[in-house]
Amino acid sequence: MSARASRRSRAHDATQALFGATELVDAPASLPAGPGGPAIVAGIDEAGLGPMLGPLTLGVCALRVPERALDPWKALADVVSASIEDDADRFVVADSKVVFTRNPRGARRLERTVLGFSALRGGAFALPKDARALLRRLQRSDPEKRALEDEFWAAELDTVLPKHAEPGALAIDAARLADALRAHAIELVELRAEAVPVRALNASFAETDNKSRTHWLATRALLLHLWERFGNDPALPLDVVVDRQGGRMHYRAALAEAFPRARVLLVRETAPLSEYVVEEPATARMPARAMRLAFREKAEHASFPVALASCCAKYVRELAMDAFNAWFVKLDPALQPTAGYVEDGRRWLADARGALERAAIPRADLVRSR
């Protein structure tokens, strides 16, 4: 067996150990409190797992709701809709593949949703002045961890926002959204979009030799963030839904690795839904913590936070690709932009050969190895 095949075999075994079937099935007696009462409901989704160019982005959204079973789509129906037909006067919160289409109306629809919600995080409505300011609002506060600002095309993030929506109308609709949230005692407590640039993806692929494992590591970081921020209030249960990628059903071992001090209880593992409870006992320094966690197929259709996270991740990736294309057009004005997906990415790489030679950018910083 070659060294490369041996590495692949070890990586496959490690991934199977994390995501293969589990033998123990629990009938948990100590699930977090039932459907009544206030809770934090959160969702995680990604954008850009499949392309060959540009970053992978992951969105996370968390709402404080007065009742665990509350449906934000219904509660906020006057200002929010899951249907793109309502985009004239409502924010469309749905799967980003539905919200965004590559035309002016689709671009406006996605931008309105993300800017409208993100601008309310601090209370009063405030639009970011440009893409860089929005990224700083949505990403980690540590400047050293703002991954996209280190990209070779980062100077093009100074583009003014909004690019597609009318600022005055957006401000009016955002004020209506803020009023509706207050009226229903719903609070947006977290809206983030983290990015994994090509360079970091390729480094992770080299280490894991497995695309699913790399994606899991990025998702795990957001789960740990939610756990640390919201998991320690017994009066405010934490429910998290993650959009499930591929046909994977079994996450218990991966969760046990991610939360080594916790007990991971299996609620169910079915084709459409894998559900767990993560419980950590109290210590001298920390109270007991718990989180209900579901990995669900097509979660954007069932979970409002996942749908909003999906939109946030997609908008950040689109801003990144706009900056990427703007940077290369300065090297070659004849270059047509790319969204980075495989077929068009190959077209773009062929068209951009001269610009790439002049830029002398390492391939590992530009093109994903998987």
C-alpha positions, 0 to 999 in steps of 0.5 A, spaced: 500 500 500 502 506 498 503 512 503 498 516 500 493 510 500 495 508 507 493 515 509 487 515 506 485 508 509 487 511 516 483 518 515 477 513 512 477 509 519 477 515 523 471 518 520 468 512 520 469 511 528 466 518 528 460 518 524 459 510 523 453 507 527 453 507 534 451 501 538 448 504 544 441 507 544 438 511 550 432 512 552 434 519 556 430 520 562 433 527 563 431 531 557 431 539 557 424 541 559 418 540 555 416 545 549 413 550 554 417 556 556 422 561 553 428 558 550 434 559 545 433 556 538 439 556 534 441 554 527 447 552 523 447 552 515 453 553 510 454 556 503 459 554 498 461 547 500 461 544 493 465 550 489 472 549 487 474 557 488 472 562 494 471 560 501 466 556 505 462 560 509 457 557 515 452 561 518 449 561 525 443 564 528 440 564 535 433 567 537 430 568 544 423 566 544 418 566 549 415 559 547 420 553 545 414 551 540 413 558 537 414 559 529 417 565 527 414 565 520 407 565 523 409 570 529 412 575 524 408 573 518 406 581 517 414 582 516 417 576 514 415 570 509 418 564 506 415 565 499 419 569 494 413 572 491 412 576 498 419 580 497 416 587 495 414 588 502 417 583 507 423 579 508 424 573 505 427 567 510 428 561 507 433 556 504 438 561 500 438 557 494 430 559 494 432 566 496 438 568 492 437 567 484 443 570 480 439 576 477 437 583 480 431 581 484 434 575 487 440 579 489 436 584 492 432 579 496 438 576 499 441 583 501 435 585 504 434 579 509 441 579 511 442 587 512 435 587 515 436 582 520 444 584 522 442 591 523 438 590 528 443 586 533 445 592 537 438 595 537 437 601 533 437 600 525 444 601 523 447 599 516 454 597 515 458 602 510 461 597 506 462 589 506 468 590 510 464 593 516 459 587 515 464 582 515 466 585 522 459 585 525 458 578 523 465 575 524 469 574 530 471 580 534 478 578 534 482 581 528 487 575 527 481 571 526 477 575 521 479 570 515 477 574 509 481 580 511 487 576 509 485 574 502 489 577 497 483 580 494 481 583 501 482 591 498 475 590 494 471 589 500 470 596 501 464 596 496 459 600 499 453 597 502 447 596 500 449 594 493 442 592 490 437 594 496 434 602 496 437 604 503 431 608 505 426 603 504 430 598 507 431 602 514 423 603 514 422 595 513 427 594 518 424 598 523 417 594 522 421 588 523 424 591 530 417 592 532 414 585 530 420 582 534 418 586 540 411 585 540 412 577 540 418 578 545 423 575 540 430 577 540 435 576 535 441 574 540 446 571 535 447 572 527 454 570 525 457 568 518 464 565 519 468 563 513 474 558 511 478 561 505 481 556 500 488 556 503 485 554 510 480 549 506 486 545 503 490 545 509 485 541 512 483 537 507 491 535 507 490 533 514 484 530 514 484 527 507 476 527 508 471 533 505 466 531 510 471 531 516 473 538 514 466 540 514 464 537 520 470 541 524 468 548 521 461 546 524 463 543 530 466 550 532 460 554 531 456 548 536 462 550 541 460 557 540 453 556 542 454 551 547 459 556 551 454 562 550 448 559 551 448 552 554 449 554 561 442 557 563 437 552 566 431 557 565 433 558 558 434 551 554 438 551 548 435 547 542 440 547 536 438 545 529 444 543 523 442 542 516 445 535 515 449 534 509 449 528 505 446 521 508 450 521 514 445 519 520 450 518 526 453 523 530 454 521 537 461 519 537 463 526 533 459 529 539 462 525 544 469 528 541 467 535 541 464 535 548 469 531 552 466 532 559 459 531 557 454 525 556 451 525 549 444 522 549 441 519 543 434 521 542 433 518 535 437 516 528 432 516 522 433 518 515 431 525 516 433 526 523 438 525 528 437 528 535 441 528 541 442 531 548 448 533 550 449 534 558 455 536 562 455 536 570 456 542 574 463 544 577 466 548 582 466 554 576 461 552 571 453 550 572 450 544 569 449 545 561 445 542 556 443 542 549 438 539 545 441 538 538 438 535 531 441 534 524 436 535 519 435 534 512 432 540 509 432 543 515 431 550 512 424 548 511 423 546 518 427 551 522 427 559 521 434 560 525 437 555 520 434 558 514 436 565 516 443 562 517 443 559 510 441 566 508 447 570 512 452 564 509 450 565 502 450 573 502 457 573 505 460 568 500 457 572 495 460 578 497 467 574 497 466 572 490 464 579 488 471 582 491 475 576 488 472 578 481 473 585 482 480 584 484 482 580 478 478 584 473 483 590 475 488 585 472 484 583 466 478 587 464 475 582 459 475 577 465 467 575 466 466 573 473 465 567 476 461 564 482 466 559 483 462 552 482 466 547 478 464 547 471 464 555 471 470 555 475 474 551 470 472 556 465 474 562 469 481 558 470 482 557 463 480 565 461 484 567 467 491 564 465 494 570 463 492 574 470 494 568 474 501 568 471 502 576 473 499 575 480 503 569 481 498 567 486 500 560 489 494 555 487 493 552 494 491 559 495 486 559 489 483 552 488 480 547 492 484 540 492 477 537 493 
